[in-house]
Amino acid sequence: MSAHQRTTRRRDGDSMNITSIERHAGSGMWHGTAVHEGRSLMWYYRPRSWLHVHEQDERNPKCWMNVDPPPGARHLVVHAVRAAKAH
């Protein structure tokens, strides 16, 4: 696992920090964790196809809910994947 810390900032100050990034062996799919506005997120990305984001439920930490990606998340994930491929 290679960990990269990336941050995206929009004009209004929102930010998302990628805290980990991994590649599924043999599938080409990437996944990792992130933090956005104090919320724990898990993300899954298939290049040139889709990005799925799950948010951890505050009352039940074993429960993850599907949520819309934060603004700029796809751009951030693409840059993190490219950086991980380069290493």
Buried (B, 14 or more C-beta within 10 A) or exposed (E): EEEBEBEBEEEEEEBBBBBBBBBEEEEEBBBBBBEBEEEBBBBBBBBEEEBEBBBBEEEEEEEBEEEEBBBBBBEBBBBBBEBBEEE
